[in-house]
Amino acid sequence: MNLRTLLLSPAVLALAAAAYPQASFTNQTSAAGIGFVHAPAADHPAGPMSGGGAAGDFDGDSWPDLFCVGGGGPDQLYMNNGDGTFREEAAAWGLSDLYRGTGAAVGDYDRDGDLDLLVTSMGPMSGAPAPGDHRLYRNEGGHFVNVAAAAGTAWSSPIKADGFSAAFGDYDNDGWLDIAYSGWQIDSEGNRVLRNNRDGSFSDVTTQIGIFQPSSFRGFTPRFADMDGDRWPELIFAADFGTSRYYRNNRDGTITNITGQTGTATDRNGMGSTVGDFNNDGRMDWFVTAIWWDNHPFGFHGGNRLYMNQGSHLYQELPENAGVNDGGWGWGVTTADVDHDGWYDVVETNGWPEAPYEWVNEPSYIFRNNHDDTYTPMNASCGFWHTGQGRGMVSFDYDRDGDMDFVIFAWSEPVTLLRNDISAPNCNWLEVELDTTANPFLAPNGVGARVEASFGGMTRTFLLDGGPTYLSQPQLCAHFGLGAATVVDELRVKWSDGRDSVWTGVPANQILTLSAPEPLAVDPLQRGMTSLWRVEGCRPNELVIYLYSVQGTGSGPCRSRFGNLCLDLNPPIHTQGTANADAAGVSVLPVAVPSTAPLRKVSIQAVVVRGLNGSTSVKTNAVTTPILP
């Protein structure tokens, strides 16, 4: 067991605390009214590897709630009262089934404006462990209904009871959340991708998109994350026994396993996973939890891995002396700027109850970012104390005071809520949530977007990819520590459809909800008048081509000159004109409507020409509007 955080002297801890704004944690579990105790079934196929949950605003009141997976005992759903306490309402919300639950993920899969709940399961308690029992709880506004069977999401492994972590993400960039499942049981073929059919159902596209199921693929944590900045998410798996995977998104509905070319997957026992820009270079780095051995019989230590992104899908693993490898038997992990100094830290939980027992009573860790690719454990000095059998972990700002609080889900133990009470000069913050209701091409809650905050001469980047980690998922928000900065000079959202929105002079210390505009806006089409067709979110001087059809919208043709982009207009399709974007990224095309134009409906769509020979062009929404007399 790693004792270094236990052996620091008070003088050393005081010196460390003076060097930066000091986070301070207190255990608020009981005071907040949370009494969940994980009670897994004795025959749960996950054994001591279960214990998860998720944070999400399930009732839409802007206060994040908490879901705890029972594992055989009852699930519990804690609704946030907005005063630092919660009330348990699982039964009232329809969550009374008993089943061998494992992990949870949150996302608005049906685009109806509220968060749904996906729970992996290894069989109902009414029978033996069995496959085909994953739960998709559709949120019907105050009540959940399990629609997994009808939606086609109940199965991952077709062979045996399996299913650990799950993730939502939009791998095909159609604005609808898809699903990735992980499977750890050998020969289960349980690592799966399900495509959202946009009608409430999903289709298994695992083999079709390029994932194959060797018996050695032992998945624990999948994640859809845009690792190269092209706004198309890669699919990365933390997996056991040296089988972690890195799949590049080919931007055509397929992915390619390029693990061996990336410098990743050196983790011997990949468990949990998080991504973040840990060195503030604008690239997403990848952290994988694993097992650190103090006394391995073969002499190696193993441990966590932090893969630093060098660009072009190449990574450099930080050396052991960087200070993050030794996290015990690591599981859940998340990215957070715990002390608000403008650099993202790593928060990890761990534990293992069996021989050789070196991971019993191992503390959970906060690895503080030293701004130089090294890290220092600060959990002991700031009161972040948990020595139980930690598995899942989520970050969420449950009291909406601007700092990240944490929940640790433990195997066969009570859940723990650790509140961040940071309060000091030079620890300003900004919290951002995204609303994509107006844009049908963007996934709900902005999943897949990058949020960039520029202040103090540097830019900090947060990837809002849903944040799934081992068996759990944190709150859907982008959080920035700002240090001494009281204003964010520029706040930029890079939406996954290729457009940007920019805000300047944003005051610190507030929670913002930023809305994505509908990219194409069309003034009324009236005989004898000029209508302005407008596209926002372009890059300066980009060419925008405006198209129209009088045959309505539908699954239109795919055009090679736009990188095989498929239009949403029925043919024949006509070009109305072109207009370059101005310095603010706005393209405007004045269209003179003839006084004799037929009084009929016109469907309009624009294409922003981008990339070599238009290879990465993006399309807007399609607008149908009548010609008025």
N, C-alpha and C positions, 0 to 999 in steps of 0.2 A: 504493500500500500504506500502511496506517495505521501510523505509527511512534511514536505517542504513548507506548505502554508501553515502548518501547525507549529513550526519551530522558529518562525520569525520573531525577533525580539520586539517589545513595545517601542523601543527607540527607532528601529528600522521601519516599523509600521507607521509611526508618526511622521518620519521623514517622507515616506511614500505618500501619505495623505496630504502633506503640505504641497506636494509637487503638482497636484491637479485637483479640480473639484471632486470631492469625495462623495461617491454614492453611499447611501446608508439604507440598509434593508431591515425590515422587521417582519416577523411572521404574523400574518393577519388572518390565518385560516379560521380559527375559532371566532374571532371578533367579526369576521365578515359573514358568518353563518354558514360556512361550508363544512359539511360533516361527512363527505364521501370517503368510504373505505373500499379499496379495490378487493373484490372477492371472486377470484377466478374459479372456474370449474376445476375440480381435481383432475379431470381427464382432458383439460384443454390442450390441444396439440402444440400450442406455442410454449407450454411449460412456463418457466420463469421469465419468458421474453415478452409477456403481455403487460399492458397498462398504458392506455392512451386517452386522448380527448382532444377537444378543439375549442377555440374561442371564436365568437362571432356574434354580431348584433342580430339575433333571430327575430326580435319583435320590432325592429326598425325605430327604436327610440334614441339611437345614437350612443347608447351605453353598451359596451360589449358584455355578452353573456358567456357562460361556461358549460360545456357538455363533457361528462365523464363516462367513459366506457366501462360497463360493469364487469364484463368478462365471464359471465355466468350468473352473477348476482345482478341486481337491478342497475340499469343506467340511471344517472341523475343529471338533471338539467337545472342549472342555477341561473335564474334571471336577475339581472342587475337592477337594484332598487335606486341607483343614482345617488346613494348617500354613503357608499363604502361597504354596503352589505348586499347580500343576495338572498333570494327565496327559492326553494327547491320546487319545481313544477313539472317534473318528468311525466307523471301520470296525467296531469291536466293537458299536456301537449301530445298525448298518445304514445309515449315512450315507456310502455309497461311490459314489453316482451322480454323473456329471459332467453339468452342465447350466448354463445361463446364468442363475444365481441373481442376485437383486438385493437384496431386503430380507427381514426376518424379524420375526415376532411370536410371542408365547408366550401360551398360555391353556389351561385344562382344558375343552375344548369338549364332551367327552362325560361330564363330571361323574364320572369314575372315580377322582379323587383324585390324579392326577399331571399334570404339565404337558406339553401337546402343543406341536408346533412347526409354524408356518405359514411357508412360504418362497415368495416370488414368483419367477417364472422366465420367461424369454423363449425357452425352447426347450431341448431336450436337445442335448448336444454330438454326438450321433450323426447329426444332420441340421442343416439350416439353421434360423435363428431362426423360431419359430412360436408362435402362441398355444396356450392349453390345456395348459400344463405347470406350473402352480403346484403346490406340494407341500404336502400336509397330512400331517405325520408324527405318527401316533398313538403315544403312549408306552405301551408294553406292559410296563413295568417292567424297565428295563435294555436295551430294544431299541425302535427306532422302525420303524414300517411306514408307507409312503406309501399313504394311503387316499383321496387326492384325487379320483380318478376315480369311485369308488363313492360318495363323500360329496357330489359335485357342486360341488367347490371348485376344480377344475383351471382353470376358465375365468374370466376377467374380461372382457377384450376379445373379442368374437366375430369381430373383423376382422383384427387384426394382433398381432404380438408386442408386448406391453405389460404393465405391472405393476411399480409402484415400491414404495411403502410399503403395508403392510396393518395393520389394527387389529382387535382383538377388543373387543367391548362388548355390553351387553345393552340394545338400543334399545327393546325391547318389554317389558322388566321381567318376563320370565317365568322368570328364573333360569338361562337357558341363553345361552351366549355366541354372538353373531352376528358377522359379518365385514364389514368395509369394505375394498375395494380402491381404490387410486388408479391412474389411467392418464394418462400425459403425452403420448403420441404423438397427433398431430392426427388427428381423425376416427376414433379407435380405439373410442370409447364404452366406455372401460375403467374409469370410476369407477362402482363397483358396490357394492350391499349385498346380502348373503346372509343369510337368516333361518335360524336353527337349528331344524330340525324335531323336535328332541328324541329322535331315533332313530338318530343318527349321520350324518344327511344334512342338506343345506342346500338352500334354494330361493332363486333369484334374485328379489328383490322390489323391485328398483331403481325401476322405473317405478311399480309399485303403491304404494309408500310416498311418492312425490313427488319423485324425482330424475329430471331429464331431461338429455339428453346433447347439448347444443349442441357443435358442433365446436370451439368456442373454450375449452371447459372443460379445462384442462391440469393435472390433479391430481398432486401430489407426496406429500402426507402427510394421511391422514384421521385423525380422532380422535372417539371417542364420549366426550363430557364434559358433565356436568350444569352448565350455565353460569348457570342462574337459581335453583338451590337447590330445585327441586320434585321432585328425585330421579328425574327422567326425563332421560336424556342427550340433549343436542343432538348433531348431527353436523357437525363443522367440518372444512373442507379448507384446507390451505395449498396454493396452486396458482400456477402460473407465469403471466406476462404479464397480471397484474391480474385473474385469474379465481378468487381465493380465494372460498370459499363458507361461509355460516353458515346451517344448517338448524335451525329450532326444532322440538323434539319436541312433537307435538300430543297425546300421551298416549293415542292411539287406534290406534296402529300406523302412523301417517303422520307425515311431517315437511313443513315448509314453508320454502322459501327466503326468508329475510327479510334477506339480506345488505345490501341497499340501505338498510334502516331502522336498521341497527345502528351505523354509524360505523366498521365494519371494512372489510377488503379494500382499504385504500389502499396495501398493499404491492404494488409493481410486479412482483416476482418471488418469490412465496411459495414457500419450499422446505421447511424444517422447521418444527416447531410444538411448543410446550409450553404448559401452563396452570399457574397457581399463584396463590395469594393474596399478591401482592407488596407490598401496603400494609397487610396485616393488618386488612382491613375485613370479612372473612367472605365476600367474593365472589371468584369465579374470574376472573382476568385471562388474556389470551391473548397469547402472544409468538410472532411469526412471523419466521423468518429470511429474508433476501433479499440483494440485491446492493447493496453500497455502492460508488459510483464516486467516485474522487478527481478524475478528469478525464473526465467524460462529454462526448461531442461536442455534446450539447444543453444542457449546463450544469446538470443536476440531479444530486443525490447518490443518491436512492433510499434503500436500506438497510433494516435490520430495523424491525419495528414492535412496540411494546408497547401493546396496547389495554387500558386500565383500565376495569374493569366498573363502571358507574354504577347497575346494577339495571335490571330490565325489558328486558333484551336491548339496552341502550344502552351504548356504549363511547366513551371519550375517548382518543385517541391521544396518547401522551406526546410532547412536542416534541423536536426534534433535540438541544437542549442538555441533555436528560436523561441522555445518555451511552450509550445502547444501540444507536443506529442504525448506527454504524460498526462492523460486524463482518466486513468484507471480503465475500467471496462466500460467504455463510453457508449451512450445510446443517444438520447435526444439532445439536440443542439440548435441554437438560434443565433442570429446576428442582431446586435443591438449596440447603440452608443450609450452604454450604461452611465457614464460620468459626464456626458454632454460636452466632450472636448473636441468634437468634430471628427473623430476617428472611430470606426466601428470595432467593437470588441466581440469576443466569442463567449457564449454562455453554454455550459454543457452539464448534463447530469449522467450518472453512471451507477454501476453496482452489479454484483453477481454473488449469489448466495451459496455457491457450491465450492468444493475443493478446487484449488488449494487455499481458498479463503483469503487471499491477499487483497481482494476488492471489497470485503465486508467493512462497513463503516468508512468507506472512502467518501470524501466530501465532493459535492458538486462544485464546479469550477466557474469562475469568471476569469478569463484570460484577457487582461487589460492590454490594449494596443499601445505600445511604446513609441509609435510613429516611425519606426525604423526597421520594420519586419521582425521585431522581437516582441515578446509578450511576457507579462508578469501576472501570476495568480494574485487576485485581490479579494477573493471570496471571504477569507478569514478576517481581513481588515475592515470589511464593510458590512458584516453581519449577514452575508448571504450563506446561510448555514443549512445544509441538508446532507445527512449521511446515511439515508435509507437506500432502498432498492429503486432508484430513479430509472424510469424508462422514457416516457414521453415528456415533452416540455413545450410550453407556449409562452410567448411574450404578448402582453396586452396592457393597454393603459386603462385599467378597469375603473380608476377614480378620475380619469380625464384631467390629470394635473400636469401632463406633458412629459412624463418620464415613463419608461417601460417597466412594468411589473411582471412577475413571472409565476407560473404555476408548474409544479413538478408532479407528474403522475407516476406513482410507484407501484411496483408489483406486490400485491397482497398487503398493502399498507395504505394509510391515509394519504390523500392528496395534500399538497402543501402550497399555500399562497404566500409569496414573498413580495411585500410592497416596497417600492423604491421611494425613499424619502429625501432624495437629494435636494439640498437647499443651500446655495452658496452664491457668491458673486461669480460672474463669468460662466454660468452654466445655462445659457438660454437655449431655446428649443423651437422646433416647428414640427407639427404633425399634419400629414396630408392624406385625405381620403379622396377617392376618385369616383365620379358619377358619369357613366357612359350611356345613360338612357337615350340620349338624342342621336347616338350614332350606332346603327345596326351592325356595323362592321367591327366594332370593338367589343371584347368580352366584358361581361358584367363586372362592376367594381374596378375596372381598369386593369384586370389581370393581364400581365404581359407588358405593361407600360414601364418605362424608366422615368424616374423623377430625379431631376438634377437641381441642387441648391447651390448657387454661387455666392460666396461671401468671403471676405478677408483674403481675396486674391486666389482662392482655390475653389474647386467645384467638387461637391460630394454627390455621389450617385447611389440611388436606392432602386433595386429592381423589385417591382411589385408583382411577384410571380405566384403569390398565394402562400409561399413560405413553408411548404410541408416539410416536416422532419420526421423522425422516427415515431410512428403511430399517432402523430398529432399535427396540429396546424395552428399558427398564431393568428392574431388579429390582422385583417386586411387593411393595412395602412402603411404609409411611408413615414418614418420617424427620423428626424435630424437633430443631433446635438449641434449647437451653434457657438459654444464657447462664449466669448465676450461680444459677439456680434449681436446687435439689436435689430438689424434689418438684413433680410436676404436681398442682395442686389438683383439677382435674377433667379426666378423659379421657372424651370422648364419641364414640361411633360412631353416625353417622346412616346406618342401613342403607337400601338402595334400596327396600325394601318399605314404608317409612314409619315404621319403629320405631327407637327409640334404645336404646342400652345405655350405662350410665354407670359409671365407676369413679372413686373419689376417693382422694386421698392416695397417688398412684402415685410411688414412688421413681424418681429419674433414673438414667441410665447403665445401661440394661438393654434387652434385646431381648425384646419381649412377643409372644405369640400370643394374640389375643383371639378367643373363639368366640362365634358368634351362637347364642342359644338358640332352640329351636323355639318359636315365639310362642304357640301354643295347647297347653296341657297339660291333660289330663283324668284325674282320679282314677278308679279302677275303678268301674264301674257295677254295684252289687250290690243285689239286692232288699232293700228295707227300710232302706237306708243312704243317707247324703248324700254325693254326689260333688261335688267342687269343680272347676269349669271355670275356667281361668285364662289370661289373655292378658297378656304382658309387653311392654314397649317402647312403651306408649302415651304420649300427652301427658297431663299431669294433668287430671282431670275429663272426659276424652273419653268419649263414649258408645260402648259395645261391645254389639252385638246378637249373641246366640248362636242359631245355627240348627242344625237336625238333620234327617236323612232316614233312613228305614229301607230305602231303595232303593240304597244304596251311593254311591260317588263316580264322577265322570266329568265330561264337558263340560256343566256345568249351565247354567241360564238366566242371562241378563244382566239386571240390575235397574236401572231408570232412577233409582230413589231412592238408589242407591249410585253414581251417575255412570256408569251402564252397566257396572258391574263384573260380570264373569262369574264365577259361583260354581262350585265344584267338587263340588257335591252333585247327585245325580239327583233330579228331582221325583217326588212332591210334597215340598216343603221346608216345614218348620214352624219357628216361632219359639219357643224355649224360654224366653227372657227377656232382660233387659238389665241391665247393671251399668256404672257409671261408674268410670273409673280413679282410683286414689288419687294422692297427691302424688308417689309414686315411679313412677307410670306403670303400675301393675298393676291390672287389672280382675279381680274374682273373682265368679263366680256360683255360689251353692250350689244344687244340684239334688237334690231328694229323689226317690229311685227308689222307685216304688210296690212293695209286697211282692208284688203280683200281676202285675208287668210281664212281658211275654212274653220268653222266653229267646232273644233274637235279637241280631244285630249292629246297632249304631247308628253312623251317620257324622255327625260334628259339625264345624262350621266357624263362625268368628266374623268379623264385619265391624266394623272401627273406623270410625265415621261421622265424616267429615272434610270440610271445605270447605263452600262455600255450597250449601245444599240437598243435601249429601252428594256433591258433584261430584268430590271427590278422595279418596273413601273407599278404605280398603285392607282386604284380606282376609288371614286367617291360613291356615296349612296346614289340611287336612282330616284328622281323626283318626277311624279306624274301630275300635270296641271293642265287645266283647260284653257283654250284660247277664248277670251271674252269679247263680246261685241263692243 
